[in-house]
Amino acid sequence: MSSSTALATEAGVLESLLAGLALPPRSAGPAQPEWLKALRGQALERVGCLTLPSTHDEAWRFTPLANFAHQSFQPLRTPTPLQPNDIAQLVIPEATTRLVFVDGVYAPQLSSASPQDGLLMGPLAGLTTAQTASLEPHLGQHAHFQDTLFSALNTAFLQDAAVLVVPCDTALAAPVHLLHISTQPGVASHPRLLLLAGAASQLTLIEDYVALHPGSYFTNAVTEVVVGAHAQLTHVRLQRECSQAFHLASCAVSLGAASHYHAVSLALGAQISRLDLKVLQSAEGAHCTLDGLALIGGEQLADTHSFIDHAKPHGTSRQLHKCIVGGAARAVFSGQVMVRPGAQQTDSAQSSRNLLLSTKAQVDTQPQLEIFADDVKCTHGATVGQLDSDEVFYLQSRGLSERVARNLLTYAFGAEIINHIPVASLRQQLEQTVLEQTTSQP
């Protein structure tokens, strides 16, 4: 493709994505505050200055967007009238509090967001002026959009964002389920989440992306998380969209003093999926654990970029990212750990482990350390390989066929990450999903 043709194609996909800004609001809710209008305006201005990433950009050199650029995604025009019975199979029994968005639009008839323990939860458009004022210091301030096209697009479309504010010293016993459902092909949605966990609070959040159709569509998600001092947050992120979807997401996390953040991210669906995860340890003694699993086949591409920023002393981080790649699929992992000057007594370990199930499968892994302090303990490593023939032989010697033995070992490789999910019914469901996908691999 010539450069002029590429520019024309890029202009076409951006034009279709921006068409939604000219549409009237979907609901006659309260007017947006001036600061939010200004934020959206700044983001739109940046969209006009930025271009679609290409393989010439270092951060995207393994993730071509040529197929994406040839699409024409339109904003939602007619919402799908789903009823509770339509999503019964997606409900997580332990999660009594649930926010549901259908094609990017809040669905109150499917949600269960009754106030509890002072919890503030709901769509941004439904909050009072006083409530939105408390969000101004955070919304759009952690997931920076100045140099990122997709984050800028998301911010320009800010309307039906999910907001979750957990008061200080509040421990929520039941997990909160944030469910994003795609029901129509050809639609572009821009899910947004702002989560503020107050000091000494405790919460488990499940951020879930699914589809009820097999067609092509675009999910452009941005999540901002602030974890207060001594707070504990478990953040489960599930990308299980259909195989023709395009899923591009970013998540920015800021950690307070002595806080604990545990993320478990699974990428199972989509034609192209990418997650940019940035964790800033902005105060002393913060701890984060990042667990990730990409299970893909066919011609899927799953890309995970992570950046752990140790900006203060006595921080700890642990990261384990696994990829199971079959068919002609490709997985990408780029994990950077930065230890800033003065961030002494940092303890960080990063591991990338990858399993290839076919001769055409590919994995590109880049664990990275940048250390500017002298009293630290930091390690990283990566492995790429196939199943151990000795382990396969051992299982065969116990009466299993070669295919069953390989499927069992592949399942066990992925189940290690899933076992870190603290919600029993979800864990069992995902274990079954992994088992089915591993047995279907050629």
TIKE-599856 format. One record per residue (C-alpha): residue number from 1; x, y, z. Coordinates in nm, 2 decimals. Layout:
! TIKE-599856
+-----+--------+--------+--------+
:   n :     c1 :     c2 :     c3 :
+-----+--------+--------+--------+
: NUM :      X :      Y :      Z :
...
+-----+--------+--------+--------+
END
This chain:
! TIKE-599856
+-----+--------+--------+--------+
:   n :     c1 :     c2 :     c3 :
+-----+--------+--------+--------+
:   1 :   0.00 :   0.00 :   0.00 :
:   2 :   0.14 :   0.34 :  -0.10 :
:   3 :   0.17 :   0.62 :   0.17 :
:   4 :  -0.11 :   0.82 :   0.00 :
:   5 :  -0.34 :   0.52 :   0.00 :
:   6 :  -0.26 :   0.45 :   0.36 :
:   7 :  -0.34 :   0.81 :   0.46 :
:   8 :  -0.67 :   0.79 :   0.28 :
:   9 :  -0.76 :   0.47 :   0.45 :
:  10 :  -0.67 :   0.61 :   0.79 :
:  11 :  -0.87 :   0.92 :   0.73 :
:  12 :  -1.17 :   0.71 :   0.64 :
:  13 :  -1.17 :   0.50 :   0.96 :
:  14 :  -1.11 :   0.81 :   1.18 :
:  15 :  -1.39 :   1.00 :   0.99 :
:  16 :  -1.64 :   0.72 :   1.07 :
:  17 :  -1.53 :   0.70 :   1.43 :
:  18 :  -1.57 :   1.08 :   1.48 :
:  19 :  -1.91 :   1.08 :   1.32 :
:  20 :  -2.07 :   1.01 :   1.65 :
:  21 :  -1.97 :   1.34 :   1.80 :
:  22 :  -2.21 :   1.52 :   1.56 :
:  23 :  -2.51 :   1.31 :   1.69 :
:  24 :  -2.74 :   1.45 :   1.95 :
:  25 :  -2.71 :   1.31 :   2.31 :
:  26 :  -2.87 :   0.97 :   2.36 :
:  27 :  -3.06 :   1.09 :   2.67 :
:  28 :  -3.18 :   1.41 :   2.81 :
:  29 :  -2.98 :   1.38 :   3.13 :
:  30 :  -2.83 :   1.67 :   3.33 :
:  31 :  -2.60 :   1.90 :   3.14 :
:  32 :  -2.23 :   1.82 :   3.16 :
:  33 :  -2.02 :   2.04 :   3.39 :
:  34 :  -1.80 :   2.30 :   3.22 :
:  35 :  -1.48 :   2.12 :   3.33 :
:  36 :  -1.59 :   1.80 :   3.16 :
:  37 :  -1.68 :   1.98 :   2.84 :
:  38 :  -1.34 :   2.14 :   2.84 :
:  39 :  -1.17 :   1.80 :   2.89 :
:  40 :  -1.36 :   1.66 :   2.60 :
:  41 :  -1.27 :   1.96 :   2.39 :
:  42 :  -0.90 :   1.91 :   2.47 :
:  43 :  -0.92 :   1.55 :   2.37 :
:  44 :  -1.09 :   1.62 :   2.04 :
:  45 :  -0.82 :   1.87 :   1.96 :
:  46 :  -0.56 :   1.61 :   2.02 :
:  47 :  -0.75 :   1.36 :   1.80 :
:  48 :  -0.70 :   1.61 :   1.51 :
:  49 :  -0.33 :   1.62 :   1.57 :
:  50 :  -0.26 :   1.25 :   1.61 :
:  51 :  -0.25 :   0.97 :   1.35 :
:  52 :  -0.33 :   0.60 :   1.36 :
:  53 :  -0.03 :   0.40 :   1.50 :
:  54 :   0.16 :   0.19 :   1.25 :
:  55 :   0.44 :  -0.06 :   1.26 :
:  56 :   0.68 :   0.23 :   1.22 :
:  57 :   0.60 :   0.33 :   1.58 :
:  58 :   0.82 :   0.13 :   1.82 :
:  59 :   0.53 :   0.05 :   2.06 :
:  60 :   0.32 :  -0.09 :   1.77 :
:  61 :   0.59 :  -0.26 :   1.55 :
:  62 :   0.45 :  -0.61 :   1.62 :
:  63 :   0.08 :  -0.50 :   1.60 :
:  64 :  -0.02 :  -0.39 :   1.25 :
:  65 :  -0.36 :  -0.22 :   1.23 :
:  66 :  -0.41 :  -0.26 :   0.85 :
:  67 :  -0.72 :  -0.47 :   0.90 :
:  68 :  -0.86 :  -0.22 :   1.15 :
:  69 :  -0.79 :   0.07 :   0.91 :
:  70 :  -1.00 :  -0.08 :   0.64 :
:  71 :  -1.31 :  -0.10 :   0.86 :
:  72 :  -1.59 :   0.16 :   0.89 :
:  73 :  -1.72 :   0.16 :   1.25 :
:  74 :  -2.02 :   0.38 :   1.32 :
:  75 :  -2.16 :   0.52 :   1.65 :
:  76 :  -2.46 :   0.34 :   1.80 :
:  77 :  -2.79 :   0.48 :   1.66 :
:  78 :  -3.06 :   0.23 :   1.78 :
:  79 :  -3.00 :   0.07 :   2.12 :
:  80 :  -3.07 :  -0.30 :   2.16 :
:  81 :  -3.36 :  -0.36 :   2.41 :
:  82 :  -3.20 :  -0.64 :   2.61 :
:  83 :  -3.39 :  -0.80 :   2.90 :
:  84 :  -3.25 :  -0.97 :   3.21 :
:  85 :  -3.32 :  -1.31 :   3.07 :
:  86 :  -3.10 :  -1.22 :   2.77 :
:  87 :  -2.79 :  -1.20 :   2.98 :
:  88 :  -2.86 :  -1.46 :   3.24 :
:  89 :  -2.56 :  -1.67 :   3.13 :
:  90 :  -2.33 :  -1.37 :   3.19 :
:  91 :  -2.44 :  -1.30 :   3.55 :
:  92 :  -2.18 :  -1.38 :   3.82 :
:  93 :  -2.38 :  -1.50 :   4.12 :
:  94 :  -2.14 :  -1.36 :   4.38 :
:  95 :  -2.16 :  -1.01 :   4.23 :
:  96 :  -2.47 :  -0.86 :   4.38 :
:  97 :  -2.37 :  -0.52 :   4.25 :
:  98 :  -2.36 :  -0.49 :   3.87 :
:  99 :  -2.33 :  -0.21 :   3.61 :
: 100 :  -2.42 :  -0.31 :   3.26 :
: 101 :  -2.34 :  -0.12 :   2.94 :
: 102 :  -2.48 :  -0.24 :   2.60 :
: 103 :  -2.29 :  -0.12 :   2.30 :
: 104 :  -2.14 :   0.15 :   2.52 :
: 105 :  -2.48 :   0.27 :   2.66 :
: 106 :  -2.58 :   0.23 :   3.03 :
: 107 :  -2.86 :  -0.02 :   3.07 :
: 108 :  -3.04 :   0.04 :   3.40 :
: 109 :  -3.29 :  -0.24 :   3.35 :
: 110 :  -2.99 :  -0.49 :   3.35 :
: 111 :  -2.80 :  -0.33 :   3.63 :
: 112 :  -2.81 :  -0.38 :   4.00 :
: 113 :  -2.64 :  -0.08 :   4.15 :
: 114 :  -2.83 :  -0.01 :   4.48 :
: 115 :  -2.63 :   0.21 :   4.72 :
: 116 :  -2.44 :   0.03 :   5.00 :
: 117 :  -2.20 :   0.14 :   5.27 :
: 118 :  -2.18 :   0.49 :   5.12 :
: 119 :  -2.06 :   0.34 :   4.78 :
: 120 :  -2.10 :   0.58 :   4.49 :
: 121 :  -2.16 :   0.38 :   4.17 :
: 122 :  -2.34 :   0.46 :   3.85 :
: 123 :  -2.30 :   0.62 :   3.51 :
: 124 :  -2.14 :   0.96 :   3.49 :
: 125 :  -2.44 :   1.11 :   3.32 :
: 126 :  -2.66 :   1.02 :   3.62 :
: 127 :  -2.45 :   1.19 :   3.89 :
: 128 :  -2.52 :   1.52 :   4.05 :
: 129 :  -2.31 :   1.83 :   4.00 :
: 130 :  -2.17 :   1.79 :   4.35 :
: 131 :  -2.07 :   1.43 :   4.28 :
: 132 :  -1.91 :   1.50 :   3.95 :
: 133 :  -1.71 :   1.79 :   4.11 :
: 134 :  -1.52 :   1.53 :   4.32 :
: 135 :  -1.42 :   1.35 :   4.01 :
: 136 :  -1.25 :   1.64 :   3.83 :
: 137 :  -0.90 :   1.59 :   3.99 :
: 138 :  -0.90 :   1.23 :   3.85 :
: 139 :  -1.10 :   1.19 :   3.54 :
: 140 :  -0.87 :   1.21 :   3.24 :
: 141 :  -0.57 :   1.29 :   3.47 :
: 142 :  -0.42 :   0.94 :   3.49 :
: 143 :  -0.48 :   0.79 :   3.15 :
: 144 :  -0.31 :   1.06 :   2.95 :
: 145 :  -0.44 :   1.12 :   2.60 :
: 146 :  -0.21 :   1.39 :   2.48 :
: 147 :   0.00 :   1.15 :   2.27 :
: 148 :  -0.24 :   0.85 :   2.24 :
: 149 :  -0.50 :   0.85 :   1.97 :
: 150 :  -0.73 :   0.59 :   2.11 :
: 151 :  -0.73 :   0.74 :   2.46 :
: 152 :  -0.80 :   1.08 :   2.31 :
: 153 :  -1.09 :   0.93 :   2.11 :
: 154 :  -1.23 :   0.77 :   2.43 :
: 155 :  -1.21 :   1.10 :   2.62 :
: 156 :  -1.37 :   1.30 :   2.34 :
: 157 :  -1.67 :   1.06 :   2.36 :
: 158 :  -1.70 :   1.08 :   2.74 :
: 159 :  -2.06 :   1.04 :   2.82 :
: 160 :  -2.18 :   0.71 :   2.97 :
: 161 :  -1.87 :   0.65 :   3.18 :
: 162 :  -1.89 :   0.41 :   3.47 :
: 163 :  -1.80 :   0.57 :   3.81 :
: 164 :  -1.72 :   0.37 :   4.13 :
: 165 :  -1.61 :   0.55 :   4.45 :
: 166 :  -1.54 :   0.34 :   4.75 :
: 167 :  -1.54 :   0.54 :   5.08 :
: 168 :  -1.25 :   0.52 :   5.32 :
: 169 :  -1.24 :   0.22 :   5.57 :
: 170 :  -1.51 :   0.04 :   5.36 :
: 171 :  -1.47 :  -0.33 :   5.28 :
: 172 :  -1.71 :  -0.47 :   5.02 :
: 173 :  -1.76 :  -0.84 :   5.08 :
: 174 :  -1.91 :  -0.91 :   4.74 :
: 175 :  -1.74 :  -0.84 :   4.41 :
: 176 :  -1.86 :  -0.56 :   4.18 :
: 177 :  -1.93 :  -0.67 :   3.82 :
: 178 :  -1.89 :  -0.42 :   3.53 :
: 179 :  -2.03 :  -0.58 :   3.22 :
: 180 :  -1.98 :  -0.45 :   2.87 :
: 181 :  -2.19 :  -0.62 :   2.61 :
: 182 :  -2.17 :  -0.58 :   2.23 :
: 183 :  -2.49 :  -0.67 :   2.04 :
: 184 :  -2.45 :  -0.51 :   1.70 :
: 185 :  -2.18 :  -0.55 :   1.43 :
: 186 :  -2.02 :  -0.24 :   1.29 :
: 187 :  -2.06 :  -0.03 :   1.61 :
: 188 :  -1.78 :   0.16 :   1.78 :
: 189 :  -1.81 :   0.20 :   2.16 :
: 190 :  -1.59 :   0.38 :   2.40 :
: 191 :  -1.62 :   0.23 :   2.75 :
: 192 :  -1.48 :   0.44 :   3.03 :
: 193 :  -1.43 :   0.35 :   3.40 :
: 194 :  -1.31 :   0.57 :   3.69 :
: 195 :  -1.25 :   0.38 :   4.01 :
: 196 :  -1.15 :   0.56 :   4.33 :
: 197 :  -1.07 :   0.33 :   4.62 :
: 198 :  -1.06 :   0.53 :   4.95 :
: 199 :  -0.79 :   0.48 :   5.21 :
: 200 :  -0.81 :   0.14 :   5.39 :
: 201 :  -1.09 :   0.02 :   5.16 :
: 202 :  -1.12 :  -0.33 :   5.01 :
: 203 :  -1.28 :  -0.43 :   4.68 :
: 204 :  -1.29 :  -0.69 :   4.41 :
: 205 :  -1.38 :  -0.55 :   4.07 :
: 206 :  -1.46 :  -0.77 :   3.76 :
: 207 :  -1.43 :  -0.57 :   3.43 :
: 208 :  -1.59 :  -0.79 :   3.17 :
: 209 :  -1.62 :  -0.75 :   2.79 :
: 210 :  -1.84 :  -0.99 :   2.59 :
: 211 :  -2.04 :  -1.02 :   2.26 :
: 212 :  -2.38 :  -1.16 :   2.17 :
: 213 :  -2.30 :  -1.18 :   1.80 :
: 214 :  -2.02 :  -1.30 :   1.57 :
: 215 :  -1.97 :  -0.98 :   1.37 :
: 216 :  -1.69 :  -0.72 :   1.36 :
: 217 :  -1.70 :  -0.42 :   1.59 :
: 218 :  -1.47 :  -0.19 :   1.78 :
: 219 :  -1.43 :  -0.16 :   2.16 :
: 220 :  -1.21 :   0.13 :   2.27 :
: 221 :  -1.18 :   0.11 :   2.65 :
: 222 :  -1.01 :   0.33 :   2.90 :
: 223 :  -0.99 :   0.26 :   3.27 :
: 224 :  -0.85 :   0.49 :   3.55 :
: 225 :  -0.79 :   0.35 :   3.90 :
: 226 :  -0.68 :   0.53 :   4.21 :
: 227 :  -0.60 :   0.31 :   4.51 :
: 228 :  -0.58 :   0.50 :   4.84 :
: 229 :  -0.33 :   0.45 :   5.12 :
: 230 :  -0.35 :   0.10 :   5.28 :
: 231 :  -0.64 :   0.01 :   5.04 :
: 232 :  -0.66 :  -0.33 :   4.87 :
: 233 :  -0.80 :  -0.38 :   4.52 :
: 234 :  -0.83 :  -0.70 :   4.32 :
: 235 :  -0.90 :  -0.61 :   3.95 :
: 236 :  -1.01 :  -0.89 :   3.72 :
: 237 :  -1.02 :  -0.79 :   3.36 :
: 238 :  -1.18 :  -1.03 :   3.11 :
: 239 :  -1.16 :  -0.98 :   2.73 :
: 240 :  -1.38 :  -1.26 :   2.58 :
: 241 :  -1.52 :  -1.08 :   2.28 :
: 242 :  -1.61 :  -1.25 :   1.95 :
: 243 :  -1.33 :  -1.36 :   1.71 :
: 244 :  -1.40 :  -1.07 :   1.47 :
: 245 :  -1.38 :  -0.79 :   1.72 :
: 246 :  -1.12 :  -0.52 :   1.76 :
: 247 :  -1.04 :  -0.45 :   2.12 :
: 248 :  -0.80 :  -0.17 :   2.21 :
: 249 :  -0.77 :  -0.07 :   2.58 :
: 250 :  -0.56 :   0.12 :   2.83 :
: 251 :  -0.56 :   0.11 :   3.20 :
: 252 :  -0.38 :   0.36 :   3.43 :
: 253 :  -0.34 :   0.28 :   3.80 :
: 254 :  -0.21 :   0.51 :   4.08 :
: 255 :  -0.11 :   0.35 :   4.41 :
: 256 :  -0.11 :   0.52 :   4.74 :
: 257 :   0.11 :   0.44 :   5.04 :
: 258 :   0.12 :   0.08 :   5.15 :
: 259 :  -0.16 :   0.00 :   4.91 :
: 260 :  -0.21 :  -0.34 :   4.74 :
: 261 :  -0.32 :  -0.38 :   4.38 :
: 262 :  -0.37 :  -0.72 :   4.22 :
: 263 :  -0.47 :  -0.74 :   3.85 :
: 264 :  -0.56 :  -1.06 :   3.67 :
: 265 :  -0.61 :  -0.99 :   3.29 :
: 266 :  -0.73 :  -1.25 :   3.04 :
: 267 :  -0.74 :  -1.21 :   2.66 :
: 268 :  -0.94 :  -1.48 :   2.50 :
: 269 :  -1.13 :  -1.32 :   2.21 :
: 270 :  -1.10 :  -1.05 :   1.94 :
: 271 :  -0.93 :  -1.05 :   1.60 :
: 272 :  -0.69 :  -0.79 :   1.74 :
: 273 :  -0.67 :  -0.70 :   2.11 :
: 274 :  -0.43 :  -0.48 :   2.30 :
: 275 :  -0.40 :  -0.37 :   2.66 :
: 276 :  -0.17 :  -0.09 :   2.77 :
: 277 :  -0.14 :  -0.12 :   3.15 :
: 278 :   0.05 :   0.14 :   3.35 :
: 279 :   0.09 :   0.13 :   3.72 :
: 280 :   0.24 :   0.42 :   3.91 :
: 281 :   0.36 :   0.36 :   4.27 :
: 282 :   0.32 :   0.72 :   4.37 :
: 283 :   0.39 :   0.67 :   4.75 :
: 284 :   0.61 :   0.46 :   4.97 :
: 285 :   0.55 :   0.09 :   5.03 :
: 286 :   0.30 :   0.03 :   4.75 :
: 287 :   0.26 :  -0.33 :   4.62 :
: 288 :   0.13 :  -0.45 :   4.29 :
: 289 :   0.08 :  -0.80 :   4.14 :
: 290 :   0.01 :  -0.83 :   3.77 :
: 291 :  -0.10 :  -1.17 :   3.63 :
: 292 :  -0.19 :  -1.21 :   3.27 :
: 293 :  -0.30 :  -1.48 :   3.02 :
: 294 :  -0.35 :  -1.46 :   2.65 :
: 295 :  -0.51 :  -1.77 :   2.50 :
: 296 :  -0.54 :  -1.73 :   2.12 :
: 297 :  -0.55 :  -1.93 :   1.80 :
: 298 :  -0.65 :  -1.90 :   1.43 :
: 299 :  -0.51 :  -1.57 :   1.31 :
: 300 :  -0.57 :  -1.37 :   1.63 :
: 301 :  -0.33 :  -1.12 :   1.77 :
: 302 :  -0.31 :  -1.03 :   2.14 :
: 303 :  -0.08 :  -0.76 :   2.26 :
: 304 :   0.00 :  -0.66 :   2.62 :
: 305 :   0.21 :  -0.36 :   2.70 :
: 306 :   0.28 :  -0.30 :   3.07 :
: 307 :   0.47 :  -0.03 :   3.26 :
: 308 :   0.54 :  -0.05 :   3.63 :
: 309 :   0.67 :   0.28 :   3.76 :
: 310 :   0.85 :   0.26 :   4.09 :
: 311 :   0.86 :   0.63 :   4.17 :
: 312 :   0.89 :   0.60 :   4.55 :
: 313 :   1.10 :   0.38 :   4.79 :
: 314 :   1.01 :   0.04 :   4.94 :
: 315 :   0.78 :  -0.06 :   4.66 :
: 316 :   0.73 :  -0.42 :   4.55 :
: 317 :   0.60 :  -0.56 :   4.22 :
: 318 :   0.54 :  -0.91 :   4.08 :
: 319 :   0.44 :  -0.98 :   3.73 :
: 320 :   0.37 :  -1.31 :   3.56 :
: 321 :   0.24 :  -1.30 :   3.20 :
: 322 :   0.16 :  -1.62 :   3.00 :
: 323 :   0.07 :  -1.67 :   2.64 :
: 324 :  -0.08 :  -1.99 :   2.48 :
: 325 :  -0.06 :  -1.95 :   2.10 :
: 326 :  -0.20 :  -2.19 :   1.85 :
: 327 :  -0.27 :  -2.18 :   1.47 :
: 328 :  -0.12 :  -1.89 :   1.30 :
: 329 :  -0.18 :  -1.65 :   1.59 :
: 330 :   0.06 :  -1.40 :   1.73 :
: 331 :   0.11 :  -1.28 :   2.09 :
: 332 :   0.30 :  -0.98 :   2.20 :
: 333 :   0.43 :  -0.89 :   2.55 :
: 334 :   0.63 :  -0.58 :   2.63 :
: 335 :   0.68 :  -0.53 :   3.00 :
: 336 :   0.88 :  -0.24 :   3.13 :
: 337 :   0.98 :  -0.19 :   3.50 :
: 338 :   1.12 :   0.15 :   3.58 :
: 339 :   1.30 :   0.23 :   3.92 :
: 340 :   1.33 :   0.60 :   3.96 :
: 341 :   1.61 :   0.78 :   4.13 :
: 342 :   1.56 :   0.77 :   4.50 :
: 343 :   1.32 :   0.47 :   4.48 :
: 344 :   1.55 :   0.26 :   4.71 :
: 345 :   1.46 :  -0.08 :   4.85 :
: 346 :   1.25 :  -0.16 :   4.55 :
: 347 :   1.18 :  -0.53 :   4.50 :
: 348 :   1.06 :  -0.63 :   4.16 :
: 349 :   1.03 :  -0.95 :   3.96 :
: 350 :   0.89 :  -1.00 :   3.61 :
: 351 :   0.84 :  -1.32 :   3.42 :
: 352 :   0.71 :  -1.39 :   3.07 :
: 353 :   0.63 :  -1.75 :   2.99 :
: 354 :   0.50 :  -1.85 :   2.65 :
: 355 :   0.37 :  -2.18 :   2.50 :
: 356 :   0.36 :  -2.24 :   2.12 :
: 357 :   0.11 :  -2.50 :   2.00 :
: 358 :   0.20 :  -2.50 :   1.63 :
: 359 :   0.48 :  -2.43 :   1.39 :
: 360 :   0.31 :  -2.11 :   1.26 :
: 361 :   0.24 :  -1.96 :   1.60 :
: 362 :   0.45 :  -1.66 :   1.70 :
: 363 :   0.54 :  -1.48 :   2.03 :
: 364 :   0.73 :  -1.16 :   2.06 :
: 365 :   0.83 :  -1.09 :   2.43 :
: 366 :   1.03 :  -0.80 :   2.56 :
: 367 :   1.07 :  -0.79 :   2.94 :
: 368 :   1.27 :  -0.47 :   3.03 :
: 369 :   1.43 :  -0.32 :   3.34 :
: 370 :   1.54 :   0.05 :   3.38 :
: 371 :   1.70 :   0.11 :   3.72 :
: 372 :   1.82 :   0.44 :   3.85 :
: 373 :   1.87 :   0.35 :   4.21 :
: 374 :   2.15 :   0.14 :   4.37 :
: 375 :   1.98 :  -0.04 :   4.66 :
: 376 :   1.72 :  -0.26 :   4.47 :
: 377 :   1.64 :  -0.62 :   4.40 :
: 378 :   1.51 :  -0.66 :   4.05 :
: 379 :   1.48 :  -0.96 :   3.82 :
: 380 :   1.32 :  -1.04 :   3.49 :
: 381 :   1.31 :  -1.33 :   3.24 :
: 382 :   1.13 :  -1.48 :   2.95 :
: 383 :   1.08 :  -1.83 :   2.80 :
: 384 :   0.93 :  -1.94 :   2.47 :
: 385 :   0.88 :  -2.31 :   2.39 :
: 386 :   0.66 :  -2.60 :   2.32 :
: 387 :   0.52 :  -2.87 :   2.55 :
: 388 :   0.79 :  -3.08 :   2.73 :
: 389 :   0.81 :  -3.41 :   2.55 :
: 390 :   0.91 :  -3.59 :   2.87 :
: 391 :   0.59 :  -3.47 :   3.05 :
: 392 :   0.38 :  -3.58 :   2.75 :
: 393 :   0.55 :  -3.92 :   2.76 :
: 394 :   0.49 :  -3.95 :   3.13 :
: 395 :   0.12 :  -3.89 :   3.10 :
: 396 :   0.10 :  -4.13 :   2.80 :
: 397 :   0.27 :  -4.40 :   3.02 :
: 398 :  -0.02 :  -4.35 :   3.26 :
: 399 :  -0.27 :  -4.44 :   2.99 :
: 400 :  -0.36 :  -4.11 :   2.83 :
: 401 :  -0.35 :  -4.06 :   2.46 :
: 402 :  -0.10 :  -3.81 :   2.32 :
: 403 :  -0.37 :  -3.56 :   2.23 :
: 404 :  -0.53 :  -3.58 :   2.58 :
: 405 :  -0.19 :  -3.55 :   2.74 :
: 406 :  -0.11 :  -3.24 :   2.54 :
: 407 :  -0.44 :  -3.08 :   2.62 :
: 408 :  -0.41 :  -3.15 :   2.99 :
: 409 :  -0.06 :  -2.99 :   3.00 :
: 410 :  -0.18 :  -2.69 :   2.80 :
: 411 :  -0.48 :  -2.65 :   3.03 :
: 412 :  -0.26 :  -2.66 :   3.34 :
: 413 :  -0.02 :  -2.40 :   3.19 :
: 414 :  -0.31 :  -2.15 :   3.16 :
: 415 :  -0.50 :  -2.25 :   3.48 :
: 416 :  -0.22 :  -2.12 :   3.69 :
: 417 :  -0.33 :  -1.76 :   3.61 :
: 418 :  -0.70 :  -1.84 :   3.64 :
: 419 :  -0.65 :  -1.98 :   3.99 :
: 420 :  -0.56 :  -1.64 :   4.11 :
: 421 :  -0.91 :  -1.51 :   4.05 :
: 422 :  -1.09 :  -1.49 :   4.39 :
: 423 :  -1.44 :  -1.55 :   4.26 :
: 424 :  -1.53 :  -1.92 :   4.26 :
: 425 :  -1.80 :  -1.93 :   4.00 :
: 426 :  -1.61 :  -1.72 :   3.75 :
: 427 :  -1.29 :  -1.92 :   3.81 :
: 428 :  -1.48 :  -2.24 :   3.73 :
: 429 :  -1.64 :  -2.09 :   3.42 :
: 430 :  -1.31 :  -1.97 :   3.29 :
: 431 :  -1.14 :  -2.30 :   3.36 :
: 432 :  -1.40 :  -2.47 :   3.14 :
: 433 :  -1.34 :  -2.21 :   2.87 :
: 434 :  -0.97 :  -2.26 :   2.87 :
: 435 :  -1.02 :  -2.64 :   2.87 :
: 436 :  -1.25 :  -2.61 :   2.57 :
: 437 :  -1.02 :  -2.38 :   2.38 :
: 438 :  -0.71 :  -2.59 :   2.44 :
: 439 :  -0.89 :  -2.90 :   2.32 :
: 440 :  -1.00 :  -2.73 :   2.01 :
: 441 :  -0.65 :  -2.62 :   1.91 :
: 442 :  -0.51 :  -2.81 :   1.61 :
+-----+--------+--------+--------+
END
